[in-house]
Amino acid sequence: MKTLIISDTHLGKELNIPKYDYLRTIIEPADTVIINGDFWDYIYQSFDEFVLSPWNKLFDLLKERRTVYLYGNHDREEWCDDRVFQFSDSQGDHYVLKSGGASFYLTHGHIYTLTEIIHNRTNLTLEKIGWYCSDFVEKMGTALLGEDFYVLVQEINEEIKRKTSLMSKNNDFVICGHTHRAEFDTPHRFINSGVNRYGIGQYLMIEDGEVSQYSVRY
C-alpha cells in the first residue's frame, strides 16, 4: 500500500500545465493520498473559484485514491465548504497514518508558529499583504537559489519540532509541511514534506512503514 504525502501546492486560479502534469505523475502510482495543507491558496482566490478552476481536473484522480485532506493556513477550514468531498474522503487538522507497524502523526504545522499568532491578532487584509510580500521574496529567492533558499527558514522547523515533541514520542514520526523546508530528521522523529511551487516538487511516499523522500524539478 503506497501512501503519497504532499503539501504546499498553493494552487491558484490559472492552470500551470507542467505542475499539473507533475501532480498527476506522482498521484497516479499511489494507493492513497494525504494532502497536508495549503492545497489551494486563499490569497489568490475563493474556494468557489478554486473548485470551478481547471485544477478540478485532478479531483476524480484524488477521489479514486481515498484522499485525506488536512487544512493549512492558506486553505483554512472556515474558507471551505462541503465541496471538499469532491476531491477527498475525509478532512481535519491532523491525521494518524498506520503503515507496516509504524505510526505517523500528520499536521500542516502552522499552529505551532508565529503564523497562527499573526492570524489571530490581525485582520485578513493585513495578513494577505504579508502573504503577497513573502510570496514575492520566495519567488525571487528560489529563482536564484532553488530549494537552497529554504535554508533560511530552518529555525521554523526547529520550533515545530520542539512544540510537537509529545506527538513524536507517541508516534514514529511527526510529518509537517508549512515551512516549505524539506527535512528528514530521524533523531527528532520529524519530517517536513517540503513544497510544490515555483518549479520545485517535493513529496513523500510511505510503503509498509518505510518513508521515501523525493525532490524533483517540474
C-alpha positions as CSV (number, residue, x, y, z in Angstrom):
1,M,0.0,0.0,0.0
2,K,1.6,3.2,-1.2
3,T,0.7,6.5,0.5
4,L,1.6,9.7,-1.1
5,I,2.0,12.7,1.2
6,I,2.1,16.1,-0.4
7,S,1.7,19.7,0.9
8,D,2.0,23.3,0.0
9,T,0.9,23.1,-3.6
10,H,-0.7,26.6,-3.3
11,L,-2.9,26.1,-6.4
12,G,-4.1,29.4,-7.9
13,K,-6.6,30.4,-10.5
14,E,-4.5,29.5,-13.5
15,L,-3.7,26.0,-14.6
16,N,0.1,25.6,-14.7
17,I,0.5,22.7,-17.2
18,P,4.0,21.5,-16.1
19,K,2.8,21.5,-12.5
20,Y,-0.5,19.7,-13.4
21,D,1.4,17.0,-15.3
22,Y,3.8,16.6,-12.3
23,L,1.0,16.2,-9.8
24,R,-0.8,13.6,-12.0
25,T,2.5,11.7,-12.3
26,I,3.1,11.4,-8.6
27,I,-0.6,10.8,-7.7
28,E,-1.3,8.0,-10.2
29,P,1.0,5.3,-8.6
30,A,-0.3,6.0,-5.1
31,D,-3.0,3.8,-3.4
32,T,-3.9,6.6,-1.0
33,V,-3.1,10.3,-0.8
34,I,-2.7,12.7,2.1
35,I,-2.8,16.4,1.3
36,N,-1.1,18.0,4.3
37,G,-2.3,21.6,4.0
38,D,-2.1,24.6,1.6
39,F,-3.6,22.6,-1.3
40,W,-5.2,25.8,-2.7
41,D,-4.4,29.4,-1.8
42,Y,-6.9,31.9,-0.4
43,I,-4.5,34.8,-1.3
44,Y,-5.4,34.4,-4.9
45,Q,-9.0,33.1,-5.0
46,S,-12.0,31.9,-3.0
47,F,-12.8,28.3,-2.5
48,D,-15.6,28.6,-5.0
49,E,-13.2,29.9,-7.6
50,F,-10.8,27.1,-6.9
51,V,-13.4,24.3,-7.2
52,L,-14.5,25.8,-10.5
53,S,-10.9,26.3,-11.8
54,P,-9.1,23.9,-14.2
55,W,-7.4,22.3,-11.2
56,N,-10.6,20.4,-10.7
57,K,-9.3,18.0,-13.4
58,L,-7.3,16.4,-10.5
59,F,-10.4,15.8,-8.3
60,D,-11.5,12.5,-9.7
61,L,-8.0,11.1,-9.5
62,L,-7.7,12.2,-5.9
63,K,-11.2,10.7,-5.0
64,E,-10.2,7.4,-6.5
65,R,-7.3,7.3,-4.0
66,R,-9.5,8.0,-0.9
67,T,-7.6,11.2,-0.3
68,V,-7.3,12.7,3.2
69,Y,-7.3,16.5,3.2
70,L,-5.7,18.3,6.1
71,Y,-6.3,22.1,6.3
72,G,-3.4,24.6,6.3
73,N,-3.1,28.3,6.9
74,H,-3.8,29.2,3.3
75,D,-6.8,26.9,2.9
76,R,-8.4,27.0,6.4
77,E,-11.5,25.0,7.1
78,E,-13.7,28.1,7.5
79,W,-12.8,29.1,3.9
80,C,-14.0,25.8,2.5
81,D,-17.4,24.1,2.3
82,D,-18.8,20.6,1.6
83,R,-17.3,20.6,-1.8
84,V,-14.1,19.3,-0.2
85,F,-15.7,16.0,-0.7
86,Q,-15.2,16.4,-4.5
87,F,-11.5,15.6,-4.0
88,S,-11.2,14.0,-0.6
89,D,-13.0,11.4,1.5
90,S,-12.1,12.8,4.9
91,Q,-10.8,16.1,6.3
92,G,-9.3,17.6,9.5
93,D,-6.4,19.4,11.1
94,H,-4.4,16.2,11.8
95,Y,-4.3,12.5,10.9
96,V,-2.5,9.4,12.2
97,L,-1.3,7.1,9.5
98,K,-0.6,3.5,10.4
99,S,1.7,1.7,7.9
100,G,3.7,-1.5,8.3
101,G,3.6,-1.3,12.1
102,A,4.7,2.3,12.1
103,S,2.7,5.3,13.2
104,F,2.9,8.8,11.6
105,Y,1.3,11.9,13.0
106,L,0.5,14.4,10.3
107,T,-0.5,18.1,10.6
108,H,0.3,21.1,8.5
109,G,2.3,22.7,11.3
110,H,1.2,26.4,11.1
111,I,-0.5,26.3,14.5
112,Y,2.9,25.9,16.2
113,T,4.4,29.0,14.6
114,L,4.2,32.8,14.5
115,T,1.8,32.4,11.6
116,E,-1.1,31.5,13.9
117,I,-0.4,34.3,16.3
118,I,-0.5,36.8,13.4
119,H,-3.7,35.3,12.1
120,N,-5.4,35.6,15.5
121,R,-4.2,39.2,16.1
122,T,-4.6,40.9,12.8
123,N,-7.2,41.4,10.1
124,L,-7.3,39.4,6.9
125,T,-6.4,42.3,4.7
126,L,-3.1,42.9,6.5
127,E,-2.5,39.2,6.6
128,K,-2.9,39.0,2.8
129,I,-0.4,41.9,2.3
130,G,2.1,39.8,4.4
131,W,1.4,36.8,2.2
132,Y,2.0,38.8,-1.0
133,C,5.3,40.1,0.3
134,S,6.5,36.7,1.4
135,D,5.4,35.1,-1.9
136,F,7.4,37.7,-3.8
137,V,10.5,37.0,-1.7
138,E,10.1,33.3,-2.1
139,K,9.7,33.5,-5.9
140,M,12.8,35.6,-6.3
141,G,14.8,33.6,-3.8
142,T,14.0,30.2,-5.4
143,A,14.8,31.7,-8.8
144,L,18.3,32.5,-7.6
145,L,19.0,29.6,-5.2
146,G,16.5,26.9,-5.9
147,E,15.4,24.8,-2.9
148,D,18.5,26.0,-1.0
149,F,16.6,29.2,-0.4
150,Y,14.6,27.4,2.2
151,V,17.6,27.0,4.5
152,L,16.6,30.5,5.7
153,V,13.5,29.1,7.4
154,Q,15.2,26.1,9.1
155,E,14.6,27.7,12.5
156,I,10.8,27.4,12.0
157,N,11.2,23.7,11.5
158,E,13.2,23.6,14.8
159,E,10.3,25.5,16.5
160,I,7.8,22.9,15.2
161,K,10.0,20.1,16.4
162,R,10.0,21.5,19.9
163,K,6.3,22.0,20.0
164,T,5.4,18.6,18.6
165,S,7.8,16.6,20.8
166,L,4.8,14.9,22.6
167,M,3.4,13.7,19.4
168,S,6.8,12.4,18.2
169,K,7.1,10.4,21.4
170,N,3.8,8.7,20.8
171,N,4.4,8.1,17.1
172,D,7.4,7.0,15.0
173,F,7.4,10.4,13.2
174,V,5.7,13.7,13.0
175,I,5.1,14.9,9.4
176,C,4.5,18.6,8.7
177,G,4.6,21.0,5.8
178,H,4.1,24.8,6.1
179,T,7.7,26.0,6.2
180,H,8.5,24.7,2.6
181,R,11.8,23.4,4.1
182,A,12.1,19.7,3.3
183,E,13.8,17.8,6.1
184,F,14.2,14.2,7.4
185,D,15.4,14.4,11.0
186,T,15.5,10.8,12.3
187,P,16.8,11.7,15.8
188,H,13.9,14.0,16.4
189,R,11.4,11.8,14.6
190,F,10.5,14.8,12.4
191,I,9.8,15.0,8.7
192,N,8.9,18.1,6.6
193,S,7.4,17.1,3.2
194,G,8.6,20.3,1.6
195,V,7.0,22.4,-1.1
196,N,5.4,22.2,-4.5
197,R,5.7,25.6,-6.3
198,Y,8.0,27.7,-8.5
199,G,9.2,24.5,-10.3
200,I,10.2,22.7,-7.1
201,G,8.4,19.4,-6.4
202,Q,8.9,17.6,-3.1
203,Y,6.9,14.8,-1.6
204,L,6.9,11.6,0.5
205,M,5.9,8.1,-0.4
206,I,5.3,5.7,2.5
207,E,5.0,1.9,1.9
208,D,5.0,-0.7,4.6
209,G,6.2,1.8,7.2
210,E,9.2,2.9,5.1
211,V,9.5,6.6,4.1
212,S,11.0,7.7,0.8
213,Q,11.5,11.5,0.3
214,Y,11.7,13.0,-3.2
215,S,12.8,16.3,-4.7
216,V,12.4,17.0,-8.4
217,R,12.0,19.9,-10.7
218,Y,8.9,20.2,-12.9
